[in-house]
Amino acid sequence: MKIYNKTISVDTVAGRVSYHNITEQVKAFLDETGVKIGNVLIQSPHTTCSVMFEEFVHDTDYNGDEYLQVDLDRILDKIIPRELTEKMDYKYPGPKHEAFMFELGKKNPSYPPELSSILNGDAHLRASFMGNSKSFIIDEGKIQIGTVGYIYFVDFDQNRERQRTCHIQIIGE
């Protein structure tokens, strides 16, 4: 048994949920490893991001989002409304967390010390619902995802553009 790790990056957008089809990157990494039987794990280290497995849909809206993604966003908007102001029903972020994030922002430019950048309780809840990882069986050197199954990295945090990472681990022989 061997273990292979790789990190890929995606650039997210502000103002809407970012969906990234990473299927070909995962398949290419599997090909590089030469693993014929085993497992692949795809994981987000970010608490507002998810890894999803869904059918590829040929129809898209004007943003390029596939219709299943648009449908998912509409349903999640009803269940978990976007946190646009601190006056919404969300308790997050509380005063202690705000203070922590402001201090962190002074040291790390990835966390700007602006309240608007942490009004993302909705993104945390959505990612919790959807999960931060997926694992798949590898057999005969192929990920067992069927013909129309695709792997997506999703960033639910709509507050700012940034680069996100996604970890891939392949275990097998």
RARAFEN-V348182 format. One record per helix or strand of 2 or more residues. SS is the DSSP state (H for helix, E for strand). FROM is the first residue (numbers start at 1). LEN is the number of residues. Records with the same first field share a line. If there is no record, write none. Layout:
SS=FROM-LEN ; FROM-LEN
//
This chain:
E=2-10 ; 18-4 ; 37-8 ; 49-7 ; 133-7 ; 142-2 ; 149-7 ; 163-10
H=23-11 ; 67-13 ; 95-13 ; 115-4 ; 121-10
//
